[in-house]
Amino acid sequence: MHITMIGSGYVGLVSGACLADFGHQVTCVDLDAGKIARLQLGEMPIYRAGSTRLLPRL
């Protein structure tokens, strides 16, 4: 399934990472270009325990 997450804050990004971990193709969209740029570099723009292991799936 293709899923678009609007907002890549604590809720959207973590939810998207979990859905990607289940095998879905997830695209994150955010008004903050800095967050998207950090994600593209493989950096997690927020802190949530355990979420960095899910980042490569996004």
DSSP file (Angstrom, degrees, kcal/mol; ACC not computed):
  #  RESIDUE AA STRUCTURE BP1 BP2  ACC     N-H-->O    O-->H-N    N-H-->O    O-->H-N    TCO  KAPPA ALPHA  PHI   PSI    X-CA   Y-CA   Z-CA
    1    1 A M              0   0    0      0, 0.0    24,-2.4     0, 0.0     2,-0.5   0.000 360.0 360.0 360.0 142.5    0.0    0.0    0.0
    2    2 A H  E     -a   25   0A   0     22,-0.2     2,-0.4    24,-0.1    24,-0.2  -0.882 360.0-176.7 -98.6 123.9    1.2    3.5   -0.7
    3    3 A I  E     -a   26   0A   0     22,-3.1    24,-2.6    -2,-0.5     2,-0.5  -0.969  15.6-156.8-126.4 136.6    0.7    5.9    2.2
    4    4 A T  E     -a   27   0A   0     -2,-0.4     2,-0.6    22,-0.2    24,-0.2  -0.962   8.0-155.6-112.0 125.3    1.3    9.6    2.4
    5    5 A M  E     -a   28   0A   0     22,-3.1    24,-3.0    -2,-0.5     2,-0.8  -0.889   6.2-152.2 -99.7 118.9    1.9   11.1    5.9
    6    6 A I  E    S+a   29   0A   0     -2,-0.6    24,-0.2    22,-0.2     6,-0.1  -0.830  74.1  23.8 -93.6 111.9    1.1   14.8    6.0
    7    7 A G        -     0   0    0     22,-3.9    23,-0.2    -2,-0.8    22,-0.1   0.298  65.3-146.4 101.6 126.9    3.2   16.2    8.8
    8    8 A S        +     0   0    0      4,-0.2    -1,-0.1    20,-0.1    22,-0.1  -0.300  57.5 114.9-122.0  48.9    6.4   14.6   10.0
    9    9 A G  S  >>S-     0   0    0      4,-0.0     4,-1.9    37,-0.0     5,-0.6   0.027  89.5 -57.5 -93.0-153.3    6.4   15.5   13.6
   10   10 A Y  H  >5S+     0   0    0      3,-0.2     4,-0.8     1,-0.2     5,-0.2   0.878 136.6  35.6 -61.3 -39.8    6.1   13.1   16.6
   11   11 A V  H  >5S+     0   0    0      3,-0.1     4,-2.4     2,-0.1     5,-0.2   0.961 122.0  41.0 -80.5 -53.5    2.8   11.6   15.4
   12   12 A G  H  >5S+     0   0    0      1,-0.2     4,-2.6     2,-0.2    -4,-0.2   0.906 118.1  44.5 -64.3 -44.7    3.2   11.5   11.6
   13   13 A L  H  X5S+     0   0    0     -4,-1.9     4,-2.4     2,-0.2    -1,-0.2   0.924 116.7  44.2 -69.5 -44.3    6.8   10.5   11.4
   14   14 A V  H  X<S+     0   0    0     -4,-0.8     4,-2.2    -5,-0.6    -2,-0.2   0.916 115.9  48.3 -67.6 -42.0    6.6    7.7   14.0
   15   15 A S  H  X S+     0   0    0     -4,-2.4     4,-2.5     1,-0.2    -2,-0.2   0.928 112.8  48.9 -62.2 -44.1    3.3    6.4   12.6
   16   16 A G  H  X S+     0   0    0     -4,-2.6     4,-2.4    -5,-0.2    -2,-0.2   0.895 110.1  50.8 -62.2 -40.9    4.9    6.5    9.1
   17   17 A A  H  X S+     0   0    0     -4,-2.4     4,-2.0     2,-0.2    -1,-0.2   0.899 111.2  48.5 -64.4 -40.0    8.0    4.7   10.2
   18   18 A C  H  X S+     0   0    0     -4,-2.2     4,-1.2     2,-0.2    -2,-0.2   0.915 111.7  48.8 -66.4 -42.4    5.8    2.0   11.9
   19   19 A L  H  <>S+     0   0    0     -4,-2.5     5,-1.9     1,-0.2     3,-0.3   0.890 110.8  51.0 -64.1 -38.5    3.7    1.6    8.8
   20   20 A A  H ><5S+     0   0    0     -4,-2.4     3,-1.6     1,-0.2    -1,-0.2   0.876 104.7  57.4 -64.8 -36.5    6.9    1.3    6.6
   21   21 A D  H 3<5S+     0   0    0     -4,-2.0    -1,-0.2     1,-0.3    -2,-0.2   0.809 101.2  57.1 -63.4 -29.1    8.2   -1.3    9.0
   22   22 A F  T 3<5S-     0   0    0     -4,-1.2    -1,-0.3    -3,-0.3    -2,-0.2   0.506 130.5 -96.1 -78.9  -4.6    5.0   -3.3    8.2
   23   23 A G  T < 5S+     0   0    0     -3,-1.6    -3,-0.2     1,-0.3     2,-0.2   0.474  79.7 134.5 107.2   2.7    6.0   -3.2    4.5
   24   24 A H      < -     0   0    0     -5,-1.9     2,-0.7    -8,-0.1    -1,-0.3  -0.526  59.8-116.8 -83.4 153.1    4.0   -0.2    3.2
   25   25 A Q  E     -a    2   0A   0    -24,-2.4   -22,-3.1    -2,-0.2     2,-0.4  -0.825  39.7-168.2 -88.9 118.2    5.5    2.4    1.0
   26   26 A V  E     -a    3   0A   0     -2,-0.7     2,-0.5    31,-0.3   -22,-0.2  -0.911  15.9-168.4-117.4 133.6    5.4    5.7    3.0
   27   27 A T  E     -a    4   0A   0    -24,-2.6   -22,-3.1    -2,-0.4     2,-0.4  -0.984  13.2-151.0-117.2 126.9    6.0    9.2    1.8
   28   28 A C  E     -a    5   0A   0     -2,-0.5     2,-0.4   -24,-0.2   -22,-0.2  -0.839  11.2-170.5-100.7 134.2    6.3   12.0    4.4
   29   29 A V  E     +a    6   0A   0    -24,-3.0   -22,-3.9    -2,-0.4     2,-0.3  -0.968  12.0 163.4-122.9 137.4    5.3   15.5    3.6
   30   30 A D        -     0   0    0     -2,-0.4     6,-0.1   -23,-0.2   -24,-0.0  -0.993  43.2-133.5-152.4 148.3    6.0   18.5    5.8
   31   31 A L  S    S+     0   0    0     -2,-0.3     2,-1.1     1,-0.1     3,-0.1   0.759  91.9  84.9 -70.4 -24.9    6.0   22.3    5.4
   32   32 A D    >>  -     0   0    0      1,-0.2     4,-1.4     2,-0.1     3,-0.7  -0.677  62.2-169.9 -82.8  99.0    9.4   22.4    7.3
   33   33 A A  H 3> S+     0   0    0     -2,-1.1     4,-2.5     1,-0.2    -1,-0.2   0.795  82.7  63.9 -61.2 -28.1   11.9   21.8    4.5
   34   34 A G  H 3> S+     0   0    0      2,-0.2     4,-2.2     1,-0.2    -1,-0.2   0.887 100.5  50.6 -63.4 -39.5   14.6   21.3    7.1
   35   35 A K  H <> S+     0   0    0     -3,-0.7     4,-2.3     2,-0.2    -1,-0.2   0.930 112.0  46.8 -63.5 -44.7   12.9   18.2    8.5
   36   36 A I  H  X S+     0   0    0     -4,-1.4     4,-2.4     1,-0.2    -2,-0.2   0.902 110.9  52.3 -64.9 -41.0   12.6   16.7    5.1
   37   37 A A  H  X S+     0   0    0     -4,-2.5     4,-1.2     1,-0.2    -1,-0.2   0.911 109.8  49.0 -61.8 -42.2   16.2   17.5    4.2
   38   38 A R  H  <>S+     0   0    0     -4,-2.2     5,-3.0     1,-0.2     4,-0.3   0.905 110.3  51.2 -64.7 -40.7   17.3   15.8    7.5
   39   39 A L  H ><5S+     0   0    0     -4,-2.3     3,-1.5     1,-0.2    -2,-0.2   0.908 107.1  53.4 -61.5 -41.4   15.2   12.7    6.7
   40   40 A Q  H 3<5S+     0   0    0     -4,-2.4    -1,-0.2     1,-0.3    -2,-0.2   0.786 107.0  52.5 -65.3 -26.2   16.8   12.5    3.2
   41   41 A L  T 3<5S-     0   0    0     -4,-1.2    -1,-0.3    -3,-0.2    -2,-0.2   0.475 123.7-106.6 -84.9  -2.9   20.2   12.6    4.8
   42   42 A G  T < 5S+     0   0    0     -3,-1.5     2,-0.3     1,-0.3    -3,-0.2   0.644  77.8 132.0  87.1  15.5   19.2    9.7    7.1
   43   43 A E      < -     0   0    0     -5,-3.0    -1,-0.3    -6,-0.2    -2,-0.1  -0.778  57.8-127.7-101.0 146.0   18.9   11.8   10.2
   44   44 A M        -     0   0    0     -2,-0.3     8,-0.1     1,-0.1    -5,-0.0  -0.832  13.5-159.5 -91.0 118.1   15.9   11.7   12.6
   45   45 A P  S    S+     0   0    0      0, 0.0     2,-0.3     0, 0.0    -1,-0.1   0.555  75.3  41.4 -77.3  -5.9   14.6   15.3   13.1
   46   46 A I  S    S-     0   0    0    -37,-0.1     2,-0.6     2,-0.1    -2,-0.0  -0.874  83.2-117.6-131.0 164.6   12.8   14.3   16.3
   47   47 A Y        +     0   0    0     -2,-0.3     2,-0.3     4,-0.0   -37,-0.0  -0.935  41.3 151.2-108.0 125.1   13.7   12.1   19.3
   48   48 A R    >   -     0   0    0     -2,-0.6     3,-2.6   -34,-0.0     4,-0.4  -0.917  52.9-104.3-147.2 120.5   11.5    9.1   20.0
   49   49 A A  T 3  S+     0   0    0     -2,-0.3    -2,-0.0     1,-0.3     0, 0.0  -0.182 103.0   3.9 -51.1 125.6   13.0    6.1   21.7
   50   50 A G  T >  S+     0   0    0      1,-0.1     3,-0.7     3,-0.0     4,-0.4   0.334  97.5 110.2  85.1  -7.1   13.6    3.3   19.2
   51   51 A S  G X>  +     0   0    0     -3,-2.6     3,-1.0     1,-0.2     4,-0.9   0.759  62.8  69.8 -76.7 -22.3   12.5    5.3   16.2
   52   52 A T  G 34 S+     0   0    0     -4,-0.4     3,-0.3     1,-0.3    -1,-0.2   0.802  93.0  58.5 -66.6 -25.6   16.0    5.6   14.6
   53   53 A R  G <4 S+     0   0    0     -3,-0.7    -1,-0.3     1,-0.2    -2,-0.2   0.753 106.9  48.8 -73.0 -21.0   16.1    1.9   13.8
   54   54 A L  T X4 S+     0   0    0     -3,-1.0     3,-1.7    -4,-0.4     4,-0.4   0.649  87.6  88.2 -88.7 -16.6   12.9    2.4   11.7
   55   55 A L  G >< S+     0   0    0     -4,-0.9     3,-1.8    -3,-0.3    -1,-0.2   0.849  78.0  60.8 -55.4 -42.6   14.2    5.4    9.8
   56   56 A P  G 3  S+     0   0    0      0, 0.0    -1,-0.3     0, 0.0    -2,-0.1   0.737  97.1  62.6 -60.8 -18.6   15.9    3.4    6.9
   57   57 A R  G <         0   0    0     -3,-1.7   -31,-0.3     1,-0.2    -2,-0.2   0.698 360.0 360.0 -78.7 -18.7   12.5    2.0    6.0
   58   58 A L    <         0   0    0     -3,-1.8    -1,-0.2    -4,-0.4   -30,-0.2   0.487 360.0 360.0 -74.7 360.0   11.0    5.4    5.2
